[in-house]
């Protein structure tokens, strides 16, 4: 199976859950239409946290453990299906639709996503504690259009 975009998720007011949309423009500052306090108010000039990614397979495994997680509930902008998630590392580049992104760092979880986990245990997806389970923050190398079903290519 080739890797594809399962969902594109935004929150116009910030916070979680991020809700699905059919297509979006990925810009240097992030997914068009998504409000993110870190990007807009803290002025992250490096753009290293422009887009947040997560794996559909990891979400499904977490659901099977009994967690209330679903697509968008942990704040990811792009939910990807078909990538070997534990093999990802800082600096990896991907084409997502027409856009090119570069993985910046595993995204540290926070209490705002606690409702997605049994007893609020959001540390279940903390990269430092659970290698291969984290969401990823990425910078945008090339802007472009993405839509549900767009191909995802690891470069």
Backbone bond lengths (Angstrom), bond angles and torsions (degrees), N, CA, C in turn:
res aa  C-N    CA-C-N  psi(-1)  N-CA   C-N-CA  omega(-1)  CA-C   N-CA-C  phi
1 X - - - 1.450 - - 1.532 109.53 -
2 X 1.299 116.38 134.50 1.459 119.18 176.24 1.524 109.18 -84.62
3 X 1.313 116.08 158.00 1.465 121.36 -178.49 1.525 109.93 -80.52
4 X 1.330 115.21 140.20 1.467 121.65 -178.55 1.522 110.78 -141.71
5 X 1.330 114.52 161.90 1.459 121.51 172.23 1.525 107.64 -77.31
6 X 1.324 116.30 117.22 1.463 121.52 177.12 1.524 110.65 -83.98
7 X 1.356 116.09 -39.17 1.461 120.15 -176.51 1.522 109.82 -154.06
8 X 1.335 115.07 147.50 1.461 123.27 171.81 1.520 104.68 -116.18
9 X 1.336 117.47 128.33 1.464 120.60 -170.14 1.523 110.11 -130.07
10 X 1.332 115.13 133.35 1.460 119.76 177.97 1.522 110.11 -137.25
11 X 1.310 114.99 161.80 1.456 122.93 172.12 1.521 106.94 -134.78
12 X 1.317 116.57 113.30 1.465 119.82 -177.43 1.524 112.14 -71.67
13 X 1.334 117.64 -20.63 1.465 122.28 -179.93 1.520 112.62 -105.61
14 X 1.321 117.43 -5.26 1.460 121.66 -175.91 1.518 110.46 91.60
15 X 1.295 116.68 169.37 1.460 121.66 178.25 1.512 113.16 82.62
16 X 1.340 113.71 -171.59 1.458 121.49 -179.33 1.522 109.35 -125.58
17 X 1.315 117.02 153.80 1.463 125.77 2.92 1.522 111.68 -78.43
18 X 1.316 114.80 157.10 1.459 120.46 168.55 1.529 105.37 -88.29
19 X 1.311 116.42 137.02 1.462 121.11 -173.65 1.524 111.35 -100.50
20 X 1.343 116.29 149.44 1.461 120.07 -174.26 1.530 113.56 -74.07
21 X 1.334 114.52 144.82 1.458 122.82 170.66 1.530 107.18 -131.19
22 X 1.313 117.67 163.93 1.467 120.90 -175.24 1.520 114.20 -80.24
23 X 1.333 116.82 -35.59 1.465 119.80 -179.53 1.512 108.70 -155.29
24 X 1.341 114.59 161.31 1.466 119.75 -179.43 1.520 109.58 -159.66
25 X 1.300 114.27 162.77 1.454 121.68 172.23 1.531 106.94 -95.96
26 X 1.322 116.33 127.22 1.459 120.31 173.38 1.519 106.51 -92.78
27 X 1.322 115.65 117.13 1.458 121.90 -178.28 1.523 109.29 -109.09
28 X 1.327 116.46 168.45 1.463 120.40 -179.93 1.529 111.32 -55.45
29 X 1.326 117.38 -34.54 1.465 120.85 -178.30 1.525 113.36 -87.72
30 X 1.328 118.16 -5.30 1.457 120.99 177.01 1.511 112.91 136.71
31 X 1.320 116.01 -169.12 1.461 121.57 -179.52 1.524 108.25 -75.08
32 X 1.317 115.86 125.49 1.457 121.75 -178.84 1.531 109.83 -56.54
33 X 1.333 116.16 128.65 1.458 121.59 178.68 1.514 114.57 95.14
34 X 1.338 116.93 -9.91 1.465 120.15 -179.21 1.519 109.68 -94.46
35 X 1.321 116.34 126.00 1.459 120.85 175.90 1.517 107.90 -91.70
36 X 1.312 115.86 129.12 1.452 121.64 177.89 1.519 107.21 -138.46
37 X 1.320 115.67 114.02 1.467 121.54 -176.33 1.525 111.97 -55.83
38 X 1.329 117.18 -38.32 1.458 120.28 -178.97 1.521 110.67 -59.79
39 X 1.342 116.11 -43.42 1.466 119.73 -177.87 1.517 112.37 -76.32
40 X 1.329 116.88 -40.46 1.464 119.14 -170.61 1.524 113.82 -88.12
41 X 1.320 118.16 -37.91 1.463 120.09 -176.11 1.520 113.02 -97.73
42 X 1.306 117.97 -30.74 1.468 120.01 -178.80 1.523 111.45 -94.06
43 X 1.316 115.74 -2.93 1.470 122.15 173.99 1.527 112.63 51.47
44 X 1.309 115.72 62.18 1.457 120.95 177.66 1.526 108.28 -70.49
45 X 1.307 116.36 89.23 1.458 121.39 -173.55 1.522 113.30 -67.48
46 X 1.327 118.04 -20.01 1.456 119.53 -179.30 1.523 111.77 -78.61
47 X 1.326 117.45 -20.44 1.457 120.63 -179.95 1.511 113.92 70.47
48 X 1.334 117.75 15.65 1.464 120.16 -175.61 1.522 113.41 -72.39
49 X 1.310 116.89 -12.17 1.467 120.59 178.93 1.529 110.99 -122.47
50 X 1.317 116.19 39.86 1.461 120.85 -176.41 1.524 112.48 -69.80
51 X 1.330 116.82 -37.26 1.465 122.28 -174.91 1.526 108.01 -135.19
52 X 1.333 115.92 140.67 1.461 121.10 175.44 1.528 108.66 -113.04
53 X 1.325 116.22 134.06 1.464 123.29 -176.56 1.520 110.20 -119.22
54 X 1.334 115.51 148.87 1.459 119.82 171.99 1.520 108.96 -147.76
55 X 1.311 115.09 163.68 1.459 123.81 -174.28 1.526 111.66 -99.08
56 X 1.324 116.24 129.57 1.464 120.18 174.73 1.527 110.46 -60.60
57 X 1.327 116.99 -40.36 1.470 120.06 -179.08 1.526 111.40 -63.03
58 X 1.333 117.49 -40.38 1.465 119.95 178.57 1.533 109.88 -66.33
59 X 1.331 117.40 -40.10 1.466 121.02 177.30 1.526 109.84 -60.01
60 X 1.326 117.28 -45.11 1.466 121.10 -179.59 1.530 111.63 -63.93
61 X 1.337 117.24 -39.37 1.473 120.37 177.32 1.527 110.40 -64.76
62 X 1.324 116.98 -40.82 1.467 120.51 178.38 1.529 111.05 -64.85
63 X 1.318 116.91 -39.50 1.475 120.75 175.63 1.524 110.25 -59.53
64 X 1.341 116.51 -41.70 1.468 120.08 -178.67 1.532 111.95 -65.95
65 X 1.336 116.91 -20.72 1.468 121.57 174.68 1.524 111.53 -81.36
66 X 1.338 116.72 -7.87 1.459 120.84 178.63 1.519 115.10 104.16
67 X 1.321 117.66 2.53 1.464 120.92 179.51 1.533 110.04 -73.38
68 X 1.316 116.44 151.27 1.466 122.75 -178.88 1.531 112.01 -87.30
69 X 1.300 116.99 18.79 1.463 122.98 -178.16 1.527 111.09 -66.68
70 X 1.316 116.12 150.27 1.453 122.53 172.72 1.518 107.93 -152.22
71 X 1.290 116.48 172.47 1.457 121.58 178.58 1.532 108.96 -57.17
72 X 1.340 116.18 126.89 1.458 122.09 177.89 1.516 115.81 87.92
73 X 1.327 118.21 -14.58 1.474 119.09 -175.90 1.525 113.13 -74.56
74 X 1.324 117.29 -16.96 1.464 118.62 176.30 1.526 111.62 -103.03
75 X 1.321 116.41 11.71 1.458 121.06 172.12 1.509 116.31 86.26
76 X 1.340 117.55 13.57 1.464 117.50 178.70 1.526 111.01 -75.06
77 X 1.337 114.86 144.32 1.463 120.93 176.67 1.520 111.95 -82.48
78 X 1.326 115.91 -37.90 1.463 120.61 -177.58 1.525 107.74 -126.98
79 X 1.330 115.76 124.80 1.463 121.64 174.31 1.522 106.19 -103.15
80 X 1.329 115.52 122.69 1.464 122.03 -173.95 1.522 109.69 -109.64
81 X 1.332 114.95 139.97 1.458 121.50 175.87 1.524 108.76 -114.79
82 X 1.331 116.64 132.55 1.452 120.69 171.83 1.520 116.31 99.89
83 X 1.333 118.35 12.47 1.468 121.65 176.78 1.523 108.48 -105.06
84 X 1.329 116.23 137.39 1.467 121.22 175.07 1.528 107.35 -71.93
85 X 1.326 116.33 87.97 1.462 122.98 -170.66 1.525 114.22 -56.79
86 X 1.337 118.87 -46.57 1.468 118.89 -178.76 1.530 114.43 -61.93
87 X 1.329 117.38 -17.08 1.464 119.48 -178.55 1.531 112.90 -85.73
88 X 1.326 118.64 -7.99 1.465 121.08 -177.70 1.516 111.24 -69.31
89 X 1.348 115.09 147.72 1.459 120.20 178.25 1.527 110.40 -145.14
90 X 1.319 114.91 161.31 1.461 121.92 178.35 1.528 109.06 -54.28
91 X 1.335 115.56 135.14 1.464 121.47 178.07 1.515 114.42 94.18
92 X 1.342 117.25 -13.29 1.470 119.63 177.88 1.524 109.33 -63.18
93 X 1.323 115.73 139.09 1.459 120.90 177.93 1.517 110.47 -110.59
94 X 1.329 114.63 147.71 1.462 121.83 178.83 1.514 109.62 -138.16
95 X 1.320 114.63 145.36 1.457 120.79 164.90 1.517 105.38 -93.59
96 X 1.314 116.14 126.62 1.461 122.02 176.20 1.521 105.17 -122.45
97 X 1.325 115.66 102.36 1.452 118.43 -170.54 1.517 107.96 62.59
98 X 1.352 116.20 -126.92 1.470 121.25 -179.54 1.530 113.00 -89.38
99 X 1.331 117.54 -6.85 1.466 121.76 -174.76 1.524 111.30 -96.05
100 X 1.336 115.80 148.17 1.460 120.84 172.47 1.521 108.26 -112.94
101 X 1.327 115.82 130.04 1.465 120.94 178.58 1.521 109.11 -122.69
102 X 1.340 115.25 161.46 1.463 121.72 175.77 1.519 108.14 -129.58
103 X 1.319 117.13 127.66 1.460 121.19 179.75 1.524 110.09 -65.56
104 X 1.337 116.22 125.68 1.458 122.43 -177.03 1.516 112.35 -95.09
105 X 1.337 115.11 -46.35 1.463 120.11 -176.62 1.518 109.52 -170.74
106 X 1.338 116.85 154.45 1.453 118.94 170.26 1.535 107.74 -62.32
107 X 1.307 116.42 138.49 1.460 120.78 -177.72 1.526 109.86 -81.70
108 X 1.314 116.51 121.56 1.467 120.81 178.23 1.526 109.30 -69.20
109 X 1.333 117.58 129.68 1.460 119.43 178.95 1.526 111.30 -75.23
110 X 1.329 115.93 156.54 1.468 120.08 177.17 1.523 109.71 -135.23
111 X 1.307 115.77 169.41 1.467 121.20 -175.07 1.528 113.31 -62.31
112 X 1.329 118.19 -20.00 1.470 120.40 -179.93 1.518 112.46 -62.68
113 X 1.341 117.73 -20.90 1.462 120.12 178.75 1.529 112.10 -100.05
114 X 1.329 116.72 8.63 1.460 122.03 -176.08 1.517 115.21 -56.89
115 X 1.335 117.81 -31.42 1.473 120.28 -179.48 1.526 112.66 -63.94
116 X 1.316 116.75 -16.26 1.467 120.68 179.54 1.527 113.20 -81.91
117 X 1.335 116.92 -4.71 1.459 120.23 -172.58 1.523 112.29 -129.46
118 X 1.312 115.62 147.62 1.460 122.32 176.79 1.523 108.60 -54.68
119 X 1.323 116.25 129.67 1.463 122.85 -179.75 1.532 113.24 53.55
120 X 1.341 116.95 26.51 1.460 120.85 178.11 1.518 114.37 68.75
121 X 1.329 117.59 17.21 1.466 122.17 -174.12 1.527 111.65 -77.59
122 X 1.335 115.61 67.20 1.464 121.35 -178.45 1.522 112.94 -65.28
123 X 1.322 117.73 -15.07 1.466 120.63 177.67 1.535 111.27 -66.38
124 X 1.325 117.03 -7.68 1.474 121.23 176.79 1.531 110.85 -56.75
125 X 1.351 117.42 -26.60 1.466 119.85 179.16 1.532 111.54 -113.95
126 X 1.319 116.10 29.07 1.462 121.67 175.97 1.531 108.68 -84.28
127 X 1.307 117.16 119.69 1.465 122.77 -176.75 1.532 112.35 -57.20
128 X 1.318 116.79 -34.62 1.466 120.07 -179.39 1.527 112.01 -68.43
129 X 1.337 117.13 -28.10 1.465 121.75 -177.28 1.524 113.09 -102.70
130 X 1.333 116.22 -30.85 1.468 122.19 -173.55 1.527 109.14 -133.58
131 X 1.311 116.80 77.88 1.454 122.45 -176.85 1.533 111.02 -54.14
132 X 1.331 115.92 130.57 1.464 120.71 177.73 1.513 115.23 91.54
133 X 1.339 117.57 0.58 1.468 120.59 -176.78 1.523 113.22 -110.15
134 X 1.290 118.58 -6.46 1.456 122.58 -174.38 1.527 112.77 -74.95
135 X 1.315 114.88 153.95 1.459 120.37 163.54 1.531 105.78 -72.37
136 X 1.324 117.18 166.29 1.465 121.35 178.96 1.511 110.61 -123.35
137 X 1.329 116.27 138.78 1.461 122.54 170.12 1.520 106.86 -93.49
138 X 1.337 115.50 145.08 1.458 119.57 -178.06 1.520 110.98 -141.71
139 X 1.315 114.76 150.16 1.457 121.00 170.77 1.525 108.01 -95.58
140 X 1.318 115.57 157.79 1.461 121.20 -179.32 1.530 107.71 -100.14
141 X 1.315 115.75 121.64 1.466 122.45 179.77 1.537 109.88 -91.02
142 X 1.342 115.62 -41.96 1.465 122.20 176.40 1.515 108.58 -133.98
143 X 1.317 116.66 126.79 1.463 121.10 177.23 1.524 109.94 -69.83
144 X 1.328 115.88 156.23 1.459 119.19 176.81 1.508 112.98 176.43
145 X 1.321 114.41 169.54 1.465 123.53 -179.94 1.522 109.80 -80.60
146 X 1.331 116.06 142.73 1.461 122.03 173.78 1.519 107.28 -136.76
147 X 1.325 116.00 145.74 1.458 120.19 175.98 1.515 109.22 -144.36
148 X 1.315 115.44 164.56 1.466 119.64 177.95 1.519 108.02 -56.30
149 X 1.328 115.62 132.60 1.456 121.18 -179.15 1.517 113.77 90.98
150 X 1.343 118.00 -7.22 1.468 119.76 177.07 1.521 109.79 -58.59
151 X 1.318 115.45 145.43 1.451 121.12 178.66 1.527 110.26 -71.72
152 X 1.331 115.98 144.87 1.465 122.99 174.82 1.529 106.25 -118.62
153 X 1.328 115.39 123.98 1.463 120.51 -177.69 1.515 109.07 -123.37
154 X 1.327 116.91 121.70 1.468 120.77 171.52 1.514 108.35 -76.33
155 X 1.314 116.32 128.67 1.467 120.91 -177.39 1.512 111.18 -95.90
